[in-house]
């Protein structure tokens, strides 16, 4: 079982920056595919960015060039650096961990609110 704890959300003006952090419990972090999703009111949860264990990344088109995902395996932590924030980025951001294997498993954090004012 992997528990994910997020931090770093808050209120920021348009054009500002925030960095989200997500720390995972346990000792399998290096093998996990980590990702950030977001969900705005009335919408479906959507992928923002992901990073595999080999540090390959993928980003949603709407954040390319503005957001950067990274991971520190020594701290069991994944980050999402968000720059040039826009009001449309307002959402609850969720950390996700995916365990590849014969029995794949997905874990979610509790979510952290990001609000961007215009």
Secondary structure in CASP SS format (residue, H / E / C, confidence):
PFRMAT SS
TARGET T0000
AUTHOR 0000-0000-0000
METHOD secondary structure of the structure
MODEL  1
X C 1.00
X C 1.00
X C 1.00
X E 1.00
X E 1.00
X E 1.00
X E 1.00
X C 1.00
X C 1.00
X E 1.00
X E 1.00
X E 1.00
X E 1.00
X C 1.00
X C 1.00
X C 1.00
X C 1.00
X E 1.00
X E 1.00
X E 1.00
X E 1.00
X E 1.00
X E 1.00
X E 1.00
X C 1.00
X C 1.00
X C 1.00
X C 1.00
X H 1.00
X H 1.00
X H 1.00
X C 1.00
X E 1.00
X E 1.00
X E 1.00
X E 1.00
X E 1.00
X E 1.00
X E 1.00
X C 1.00
X C 1.00
X C 1.00
X C 1.00
X C 1.00
X C 1.00
X E 1.00
X E 1.00
X E 1.00
X E 1.00
X E 1.00
X E 1.00
X C 1.00
X C 1.00
X C 1.00
X C 1.00
X C 1.00
X E 1.00
X E 1.00
X E 1.00
X C 1.00
X H 1.00
X H 1.00
X H 1.00
X C 1.00
X C 1.00
X C 1.00
X E 1.00
X E 1.00
X E 1.00
X E 1.00
X E 1.00
X E 1.00
X H 1.00
X H 1.00
X H 1.00
X C 1.00
X E 1.00
X E 1.00
X E 1.00
X E 1.00
X E 1.00
X E 1.00
X C 1.00
X C 1.00
X C 1.00
X C 1.00
X H 1.00
X H 1.00
X H 1.00
X C 1.00
X E 1.00
X E 1.00
X E 1.00
X E 1.00
X E 1.00
X E 1.00
X E 1.00
X E 1.00
X E 1.00
X C 1.00
X C 1.00
X C 1.00
X C 1.00
X C 1.00
X E 1.00
X E 1.00
X E 1.00
X E 1.00
X C 1.00
X C 1.00
X C 1.00
X E 1.00
X E 1.00
X E 1.00
X E 1.00
X E 1.00
X E 1.00
X C 1.00
END
